[in-house]
Amino acid sequence: MSVFSVRGLHVRYGPTLVVNDLDLDVDAGQIVGLIGPNGAGKTTTVDALTGFVPASGRIILDGRDISGLPAHRRARLGLGRTWQSLELFDDLTVRDNLRIAADHDTLLGAVRRRRRTAAGSGDPAAGALEVFGLADLAERFPHELSQGQRKLVTAARALAGAPRIVCMDEPAAGLDTDESRALGERLRALAATGLGILLIDHDMGLVLEVCDQVVVIDFGVTIASGPPAAIRTDPAVIEAYLGNAARAEP
């Protein structure tokens, strides 16, 4: 059984059905892409999975139905996420942004952990900083970083909470080609440690290169699902999203 399993996910905004009967699975060490045109329902799906918008359907994490749990309890059980809007604390250093994410209780608990760390009892953010190549930026503030670096901090912060599954919403947005390639290498390295990743991104080169499986949605409905090679040539996907550029891919 998959570590993370979603069955029959529905999300409504008033009378509008935004996500319609979505199924997906993410296993340990697997990267699953969720793609689709603008407005297809991708971010809404992540919001529903992580408990930030109401939804119906079943969401199973490590064999436990978490569908009715609030967002903070889903996070404590091992479901992490990133945000398109970054949501960094501008008055905290990069290291302290990650330390807050590593605390599973409250902001006050994070402050206490910071004091314990200063006293020499270990730094829960250090591993995430190393994985994303941010160790040299640990004492800088978010406003001192480039947009690409800020995106990496957001991804590292999700990792600092030690999730079993992490939903990454547009982590490559704002990255140049080299930064996106480096991000892909880091994601594959993370998956190799057993982390499951649900990746939402418009960078098709990244998605088709790093994902094991891809789910394509349009107007909230799944139109294709399978390995990247099959998605690349699926007529419904080409028509709805990839366009003629997909035909030119080797």
C-alpha positions, 0 to 999 in steps of 0.5 A: 500500500502507498504511504500516501493515498487519495481517493475520490477527492472533491473540492467545491467553492460554492456551486463550482466543483473545482476538483472532481473525483481525484485519485493519486498515490505517492509511495516512499521514495517516489516523485509524483507530478501533478500538472495541468493548465492554469486554473486546473485545480492544482494548488486547490488540490494541495490546499485540500490535501494539507487541510487548508480548504474543505474537501470530501474524499479519503486521504490516507497517510501511513494507513491512517485516514487523515481526511477530517484532521486540521492542517496542523495535525496533518503536518505533525503526522508527516504531511509537509508542503511548500507555498507559491507565495513563499510565506517566509518570516522576513525578520528571521534568518534562514536558519531560524525560518527552518527551525520554526518548521522543525518544531511540531508544537508552537511558535513558543516551542520553536523559540525554546528549541532555538535557545536549546540549540544555542546552548549546544543541543543540536540544530534540526535545520542543519540537514535541510540546509545542507541538502539544498546547498543553503549552509552558507546562507544560513545567517542571512535574512530572506530579503538578502536573497535572490528569488531563486534562493528564497524558493530553495529556503521554502523547500528546505523549510518543508524538509526541516519538519521531517515529513513522510510526504511533502507537497511542493507547489511550484518550487521551480518558479523563478529559477533559471535553467541551471537552478531548476536542473540543480533543484531536480537533482536535489529532489531525486536525492531526497527521494532516494532517502525514502521521502515521497514527493508530490510535485506541482510545477509548470516547468515541464522539463523538470516534471518529466525528468524527475517524476516517476508518475504524472497525473494530469488534471484539467478543470479539476478532472483527471485526463491522464495518469502514468509514467512521463513517457506515456504522458509526453505522448498522450493526445489528451495531454497534448491538446489540453496542456503541452501543445505542439512543444511536446511533439518536438521533445526527443 
